[in-house]
Amino acid sequence: MILNENSPITFKDTLPREVDVVVIGAGIIGISIAYFLGKQGKKVLVCEKGRVAGEQSSRNWGWVRQQGRHSSELPIMKESLRIWQGLAEEIGEDLGFRQCGCLYLAETDAMEQENEDWLDIAREHSLDTKSLSGREVQSLLGQKDKYWKSAIYTASDGRAEPSIAVPRLARAAQRLGVKIIENCAVRSLDVVAGKLSGVHTELGRVEAKQVVSAAGAWSSLFAGHHNIALPQLRVKGTVARTEPVADFFQGNAASENIAFRRRTDGGYSIALADQSSHSIIPDSFRYLPKFLPLLKKSYRDVSLKFDRSFFKEIGYRAKKNPTVVSPFERNRVLSPKPDQSMLKQMRENLRTHVPELANAAFVESWAGMIETTPDVLPIVSEADHIKGFYMVSGLSGHGFGIGPGMGKVVADLICGRPMEYDLSRFKLDRFHDGSPIKLGMSA
């Protein structure tokens, strides 16, 4: 079930006066961070302006994949996969996690070469990824006709159900003592002379020496209110859910034109691979120079629109008085309408490439706002001028699967524990130190 601001409030703990850490945002990243901080005995408050997993964390494809990731993400993703494998048993609730494999299908020579090139990264990280011929793909999918030139396949990759996994992990965090409050926007940090002392929420002030922003598509706006330039833009992705159908392929699959994955309800989630749209806003111009390399690479995949979003966001960047209503309260849940033209294209692409699903009715469709950085890689960074304020952003579109692993890593970072992973590639400074933008893998 896709949540919105009219969905019932289910997480309504009492606002504490003081905690060790405040987490802003209750998506997969924020809840995972809180869960692992709770396991370390920290007093944690999660403030969610809308609903737990209300935005992209319940609207994503539900893939738990190593395949196709940038080399810098893979060590953490491998750890995340290990966590997913035991997480349901650990918390005593089914998260819909299944290891059924991930398949990248090639229709063209260019896509075939891209897949083959990524095999070098797979070997570097000792993954079980292998190359499949067209005939082998045909056999794996049980298709009568040969639609694909080739593919790469990682059998150890998996899937889970976003709309149930994140709330259930949130409940597990509560059992560890984590406080979670919906309809509780953080209006601003409480900073005096560069020293962090807490946060101002719409329900009151909370004292804390450490705060982590896991605010998803709102991260750049919140950071900007504290003079932190966090380059990030939103793109809208559209997804459909089919009725239950006969078993076809149990895992995740994507080509240049269509993406699908089996659901635990017996249906499939369907999307148009990398196709998305972007509504032009003031930040589109503010961060354009940094996004130019990505735009040049992906211009065919993103449709640009000029609509009311531009005027709505004018003035959002102005610093707000923490005693008055903030932009975060005026838009509790980003719940854009699905793109009807994309839904129509999905149906056409299923007919031509996945006839097994061509007649499956779409019983639900939705859209989500995916936050992306100029290099399509995460930001995991402590603010230079506000000690104790951490930012974790840019994971939308590829954050669900890596969420538990990233949550554990960030919890260790906040607690000052020895780092097993190199986070240097994810520092915010990479966008401001004059170094060239080096693109990571697409989402």
C-alpha positions as CSV (number, residue, x, y, z in Angstrom):
1,M,0.0,0.0,0.0
2,I,1.4,3.4,-1.0
3,L,1.1,5.9,1.8
4,N,0.2,9.6,1.6
5,E,-0.5,12.4,4.1
6,N,-4.1,11.1,4.6
7,S,-2.9,7.7,5.7
8,P,-3.4,7.0,9.5
9,I,-0.6,8.0,11.8
10,T,0.8,4.8,13.3
11,F,4.1,6.0,14.9
12,K,3.3,8.5,17.6
13,D,5.8,8.3,20.5
14,T,6.0,11.2,22.9
15,L,8.6,13.8,22.1
16,P,11.6,13.4,24.4
17,R,13.3,16.5,25.9
18,E,16.8,15.0,25.2
19,V,18.4,12.2,23.2
20,D,21.8,11.2,22.0
21,V,20.9,11.4,18.3
22,V,18.1,12.9,16.2
23,V,17.4,11.2,12.8
24,I,15.5,13.4,10.4
25,G,13.5,11.3,8.0
26,A,11.9,7.8,8.4
27,G,12.7,6.2,5.0
28,I,14.8,3.1,4.7
29,I,18.0,5.0,5.4
30,G,16.8,6.9,8.4
31,I,15.1,3.9,10.0
32,S,18.1,1.7,9.3
33,I,20.4,4.2,11.0
34,A,18.1,4.5,14.0
35,Y,17.8,0.7,14.2
36,F,21.6,0.2,14.4
37,L,22.1,3.1,16.8
38,G,19.5,1.5,19.0
39,K,21.4,-1.8,18.9
40,Q,24.4,0.2,20.2
41,G,22.3,1.5,23.1
42,K,22.0,5.0,21.9
43,K,18.9,7.1,22.8
44,V,17.5,8.0,19.4
45,L,14.6,10.1,18.1
46,V,13.3,9.7,14.5
47,C,11.4,12.8,13.3
48,E,9.2,12.2,10.2
49,K,7.4,15.1,8.7
50,G,4.8,12.8,7.1
51,R,4.7,9.0,7.3
52,V,7.3,6.3,7.8
53,A,8.3,5.2,4.3
54,G,5.7,7.6,2.9
55,E,7.9,8.8,0.0
56,Q,10.4,6.9,-2.2
57,S,11.1,4.2,0.4
58,S,7.7,2.6,-0.3
59,R,7.6,3.6,-3.9
60,N,10.8,2.1,-5.2
61,W,11.2,-1.1,-7.2
62,G,12.1,-3.3,-4.2
63,W,15.3,-4.6,-5.6
64,V,18.1,-5.7,-3.3
65,R,20.9,-5.8,-5.8
66,Q,24.7,-5.8,-6.0
67,Q,24.6,-6.0,-9.8
68,G,25.2,-2.8,-11.7
69,R,26.5,-0.8,-8.7
70,H,29.5,1.5,-8.6
71,S,32.6,-0.2,-7.2
72,S,32.7,2.3,-4.3
73,E,29.2,1.1,-3.2
74,L,29.7,-2.6,-3.5
75,P,31.5,-3.3,-0.2
76,I,28.6,-1.7,1.7
77,M,26.1,-3.4,-0.5
78,K,27.6,-6.8,0.1
79,E,27.3,-6.1,3.9
80,S,23.7,-5.0,3.3
81,L,22.8,-8.2,1.5
82,R,24.3,-10.2,4.5
83,I,22.1,-8.1,6.8
84,W,19.0,-8.7,4.7
85,Q,19.6,-12.4,4.8
86,G,19.1,-12.5,8.5
87,L,17.1,-9.5,9.2
88,A,13.6,-11.1,9.2
89,E,14.7,-13.7,11.7
90,E,16.4,-11.1,13.8
91,I,13.3,-8.8,14.2
92,G,10.8,-11.6,14.0
93,E,8.8,-10.2,11.0
94,D,8.7,-11.1,7.4
95,L,10.1,-8.3,5.2
96,G,9.3,-10.0,1.9
97,F,13.0,-10.7,1.2
98,R,13.8,-13.4,-1.3
99,Q,17.0,-14.2,-3.1
100,C,15.8,-14.8,-6.6
101,G,18.5,-13.2,-8.7
102,C,18.9,-10.0,-10.8
103,L,19.0,-10.0,-14.6
104,Y,20.2,-7.2,-16.8
105,L,18.9,-7.9,-20.3
106,A,20.7,-6.6,-23.5
107,E,18.8,-5.7,-26.6
108,T,21.5,-3.8,-28.4
109,D,25.3,-4.0,-28.9
110,A,25.8,-1.0,-26.7
111,M,23.9,-2.5,-23.7
112,E,25.7,-5.8,-24.3
113,Q,29.0,-4.1,-24.0
114,E,28.0,-2.1,-20.9
115,N,27.0,-5.4,-19.2
116,E,30.2,-7.1,-20.2
117,D,32.3,-4.1,-18.9
118,W,30.6,-4.4,-15.6
119,L,31.7,-8.0,-15.2
120,D,35.2,-6.6,-14.4
121,I,33.8,-4.9,-11.3
122,A,31.9,-8.1,-10.4
123,R,35.1,-10.1,-10.5
124,E,36.9,-7.5,-8.5
125,H,34.4,-7.9,-5.7
126,S,34.1,-11.7,-6.0
127,L,30.4,-11.7,-7.0
128,D,28.6,-14.6,-8.6
129,T,27.6,-12.6,-11.7
130,K,27.8,-14.4,-15.0
131,S,27.2,-13.7,-18.6
132,L,24.2,-15.4,-20.3
133,S,23.7,-16.0,-24.0
134,G,20.4,-15.2,-25.7
135,R,19.4,-18.8,-25.6
136,E,20.3,-19.1,-21.9
137,V,18.1,-16.0,-21.2
138,Q,15.3,-17.5,-23.2
139,S,15.6,-20.7,-21.1
140,L,15.8,-18.8,-17.8
141,L,12.7,-16.8,-18.5
142,G,10.9,-19.7,-20.0
143,Q,10.1,-17.6,-23.2
144,K,9.2,-19.3,-26.4
145,D,10.8,-16.6,-28.6
146,K,14.3,-15.1,-28.4
147,Y,13.9,-11.4,-27.5
148,W,17.4,-10.7,-26.0
149,K,20.9,-10.7,-27.3
150,S,22.4,-11.6,-24.0
151,A,22.3,-10.7,-20.3
152,I,24.3,-10.7,-17.0
153,Y,22.8,-12.5,-14.0
154,T,23.6,-12.3,-10.3
155,A,21.8,-15.2,-8.6
156,S,22.6,-14.0,-5.1
157,D,20.8,-10.7,-5.5
158,G,17.3,-10.4,-4.0
159,R,14.1,-8.4,-3.6
160,A,11.9,-7.3,-0.7
161,E,8.6,-5.5,-0.2
162,P,9.3,-1.8,0.5
163,S,5.9,-0.9,1.8
164,I,6.1,-3.5,4.5
165,A,9.8,-3.8,5.1
166,V,10.5,-0.3,6.3
167,P,7.5,0.0,8.8
168,R,8.3,-3.4,10.2
169,L,12.0,-2.4,10.7
170,A,10.7,0.8,12.3
171,R,8.7,-1.3,14.8
172,A,11.8,-3.3,15.6
173,A,13.7,-0.1,16.2
174,Q,11.0,1.0,18.7
175,R,11.5,-2.3,20.5
176,L,15.1,-1.2,21.0
177,G,13.9,2.0,22.6
178,V,14.0,4.3,19.5
179,K,11.3,7.0,19.5
180,I,9.6,7.5,16.2
181,I,7.1,10.3,15.6
182,E,5.1,11.0,12.4
183,N,3.8,14.5,11.6
184,C,6.8,15.8,13.4
185,A,8.9,17.9,11.0
186,V,12.3,19.2,12.1
187,R,12.1,22.9,11.2
188,S,15.8,23.7,11.9
189,L,18.9,22.7,13.8
190,D,19.6,24.6,17.0
191,V,23.1,25.9,16.4
192,V,24.9,28.6,18.5
193,A,28.4,29.8,17.4
194,G,28.8,26.7,15.2
195,K,27.9,24.3,18.1
196,L,25.0,21.9,17.6
197,S,22.8,21.6,20.7
198,G,19.6,20.1,19.3
199,V,16.7,20.6,16.9
200,H,13.6,22.6,16.7
201,T,10.6,20.5,15.7
202,E,7.0,21.5,15.1
203,L,6.2,19.8,18.4
204,G,9.0,21.5,20.3
205,R,12.7,21.6,20.9
206,V,14.8,18.4,21.5
207,E,18.3,18.5,22.9
208,A,20.9,16.4,21.1
209,K,24.6,16.6,20.3
210,Q,24.3,14.6,17.1
211,V,21.8,14.9,14.3
212,V,21.7,13.0,11.0
213,S,19.7,14.2,8.0
214,A,18.2,11.3,6.0
215,A,15.6,13.5,4.5
216,G,15.5,12.1,1.0
217,A,14.3,14.5,-1.6
218,W,14.2,17.3,1.1
219,S,17.8,17.0,2.1
220,S,19.1,19.8,-0.1
221,L,16.5,22.2,1.1
222,F,17.1,21.4,4.8
223,A,20.9,21.7,4.3
224,G,20.5,25.0,2.5
225,H,18.7,26.5,5.5
226,H,22.0,26.1,7.3
227,N,24.3,27.5,4.5
228,I,25.3,24.0,3.3
229,A,25.2,23.6,-0.5
230,L,24.1,20.1,-1.1
231,P,23.6,19.6,-4.9
232,Q,20.6,17.5,-5.4
233,L,17.6,17.4,-7.9
234,R,14.5,15.3,-8.0
235,V,13.2,13.2,-10.8
236,K,9.9,11.5,-10.9
237,G,9.6,7.8,-11.6
238,T,6.3,5.9,-12.4
239,V,5.6,2.3,-11.3
240,A,2.7,-0.1,-11.8
241,R,1.6,-3.2,-10.0
242,T,-0.1,-6.0,-11.8
243,E,-2.7,-8.4,-10.7
244,P,-1.5,-11.8,-9.5
245,V,-0.4,-13.9,-12.4
246,A,1.1,-17.4,-13.1
247,D,4.7,-17.7,-12.1
248,F,7.0,-16.3,-14.7
249,F,10.3,-15.2,-13.3
250,Q,10.9,-15.0,-9.6
251,G,13.6,-12.3,-9.6
252,N,14.3,-8.8,-10.9
253,A,14.9,-8.0,-14.5
254,A,15.6,-4.9,-16.5
255,S,16.4,-4.0,-20.1
256,E,16.7,-0.7,-21.8
257,N,12.9,-0.5,-22.3
258,I,11.3,-2.4,-19.4
259,A,11.9,-3.5,-15.8
260,F,9.9,-6.0,-13.8
261,R,10.2,-7.9,-10.5
262,R,8.1,-10.6,-8.9
263,R,6.1,-9.5,-5.8
264,T,5.1,-11.6,-2.8
265,D,1.5,-10.9,-3.6
266,G,1.8,-12.9,-6.8
267,G,1.9,-9.8,-9.1
268,Y,4.8,-7.9,-10.7
269,S,6.1,-4.4,-10.3
270,I,6.6,-2.8,-13.7
271,A,8.6,0.3,-14.7
272,L,10.3,1.8,-17.8
273,A,13.9,1.1,-16.8
274,D,15.7,4.5,-16.6
275,Q,12.8,6.7,-17.9
276,S,11.8,9.6,-15.6
277,S,10.8,13.3,-15.7
278,H,12.1,16.4,-14.0
279,S,10.0,19.5,-13.1
280,I,12.2,22.5,-13.5
281,I,12.7,24.5,-10.2
282,P,15.1,27.2,-9.1
283,D,17.6,24.5,-8.0
284,S,17.7,23.2,-11.6
285,F,19.5,26.4,-12.6
286,R,21.4,26.7,-9.3
287,Y,23.0,23.3,-9.8
288,L,23.0,23.1,-13.6
289,P,26.8,23.3,-14.0
290,K,27.3,20.3,-11.7
291,F,24.7,18.3,-13.4
292,L,25.8,18.9,-17.0
293,P,27.9,15.7,-17.3
294,L,24.9,13.6,-16.1
295,L,22.5,15.5,-18.3
296,K,24.7,14.9,-21.4
297,K,24.7,11.2,-20.6
298,S,21.1,10.8,-19.7
299,Y,19.2,13.5,-21.7
300,R,17.3,10.8,-23.7
301,D,16.0,9.3,-20.4
302,V,14.7,12.4,-18.7
303,S,11.8,14.5,-19.9
304,L,11.9,18.1,-18.7
305,K,8.7,19.9,-17.6
306,F,7.9,23.5,-16.5
307,D,4.9,23.5,-14.1
308,R,3.7,24.9,-10.9
309,S,6.6,23.3,-9.0
310,F,8.9,26.2,-10.1
311,F,6.7,28.8,-8.4
312,K,5.9,26.6,-5.4
313,E,9.6,26.3,-4.6
314,I,10.5,30.0,-4.9
315,G,11.2,31.2,-1.4
316,Y,11.7,27.7,0.0
317,R,15.4,28.5,0.3
318,A,14.9,31.5,2.6
319,K,15.8,30.8,6.2
320,K,12.8,30.1,8.3
321,N,11.9,31.1,11.8
322,P,11.7,27.8,13.8
323,T,8.5,29.1,15.5
324,V,6.5,29.2,12.3
325,V,5.2,26.6,9.9
326,S,8.0,25.2,7.6
327,P,7.9,24.0,4.0
328,F,8.2,20.5,5.4
329,E,4.9,20.7,7.1
330,R,3.1,22.3,4.1
331,N,4.0,19.2,2.0
332,R,3.9,16.2,4.4
333,V,4.3,13.5,1.7
334,L,5.6,13.9,-1.8
335,S,2.9,11.9,-3.7
336,P,3.0,12.9,-7.4
337,K,0.6,11.5,-9.9
338,P,1.9,8.7,-12.1
339,D,2.7,9.6,-15.7
340,Q,-0.1,8.2,-17.9
341,S,2.1,8.2,-21.0
342,M,4.7,6.1,-19.2
343,L,2.0,3.6,-18.1
344,K,0.9,3.3,-21.7
345,Q,4.4,2.8,-22.9
346,M,4.9,0.1,-20.2
347,R,2.0,-1.8,-21.6
348,E,3.4,-1.6,-25.2
349,N,6.8,-2.7,-24.1
350,L,5.4,-5.7,-22.3
351,R,3.6,-6.8,-25.4
352,T,6.8,-6.6,-27.5
353,H,9.3,-8.0,-25.0
354,V,7.5,-9.7,-22.1
355,P,4.3,-11.2,-23.5
356,E,4.0,-13.4,-20.4
357,L,2.9,-10.1,-18.6
358,A,1.2,-8.4,-21.6
359,N,-2.3,-9.1,-20.5
360,A,-1.8,-8.7,-16.7
361,A,-4.0,-5.9,-15.5
362,F,-2.4,-2.9,-13.8
363,V,-4.3,-2.8,-10.5
364,E,-2.4,0.1,-9.0
365,S,0.1,2.7,-10.2
366,W,2.1,5.4,-8.4
367,A,5.0,7.8,-8.8
368,G,7.8,8.7,-6.5
369,M,10.4,11.5,-6.3
370,I,13.9,10.2,-6.7
371,E,16.6,12.4,-5.3
372,T,19.9,12.3,-7.3
373,T,23.3,13.8,-7.0
374,P,25.4,15.1,-10.0
375,D,27.4,11.8,-10.0
376,V,24.6,9.5,-9.1
377,L,26.5,8.4,-5.9
378,P,25.5,9.0,-2.3
379,I,26.5,11.8,0.0
380,V,27.7,10.6,3.4
381,S,29.3,13.5,5.2
382,E,29.6,15.5,8.4
383,A,29.1,19.2,7.9
384,D,32.3,21.2,8.0
385,H,31.0,24.1,10.1
386,I,28.5,22.2,12.2
387,K,30.2,19.5,14.2
388,G,27.8,16.6,14.9
389,F,25.5,17.2,11.9
390,Y,25.7,14.4,9.4
391,M,24.0,14.2,6.0
392,V,23.1,11.0,4.1
393,S,21.5,11.7,0.8
394,G,21.5,10.8,-2.9
395,L,20.6,7.2,-2.4
396,S,17.1,7.4,-3.9
397,G,16.7,5.1,-6.8
398,H,19.3,2.7,-5.5
399,G,19.0,3.1,-1.7
400,F,16.4,0.4,-0.7
401,G,18.7,-2.5,-1.1
402,I,21.7,-0.9,0.4
403,G,19.7,0.7,3.2
404,P,20.4,-1.7,6.1
405,G,24.1,-1.8,5.2
406,M,24.4,2.0,4.9
407,G,22.4,2.3,8.2
408,K,25.0,0.2,10.0
409,V,27.9,2.1,8.5
410,V,26.5,5.5,9.4
411,A,25.6,4.3,12.9
412,D,29.2,3.3,13.4
413,L,30.4,6.6,12.0
414,I,28.2,8.6,14.4
415,C,29.4,6.4,17.3
416,G,33.0,6.9,16.4
417,R,33.6,3.2,15.9
418,P,36.4,2.0,13.6
419,M,35.4,2.2,9.9
420,E,35.5,-1.0,7.9
421,Y,34.6,0.9,4.7
422,D,36.1,3.7,2.7
423,L,33.6,6.6,2.6
424,S,35.9,9.1,1.0
425,R,34.1,8.7,-2.4
426,F,30.9,9.9,-0.7
427,K,32.1,13.2,0.9
428,L,30.1,16.3,0.1
429,D,33.4,18.2,-0.6
430,R,33.8,16.4,-3.9
431,F,31.2,18.8,-5.4
432,H,33.0,21.9,-4.1
433,D,36.8,21.3,-4.2
434,G,37.1,21.9,-8.0
435,S,37.6,18.3,-8.9
436,P,35.8,17.0,-12.1
437,I,32.5,15.2,-11.7
438,K,33.0,11.5,-12.2
439,L,29.8,9.7,-12.9
440,G,28.9,6.6,-11.0
441,M,26.5,3.9,-12.2
442,S,23.0,4.9,-13.1
443,A,20.3,4.0,-10.6
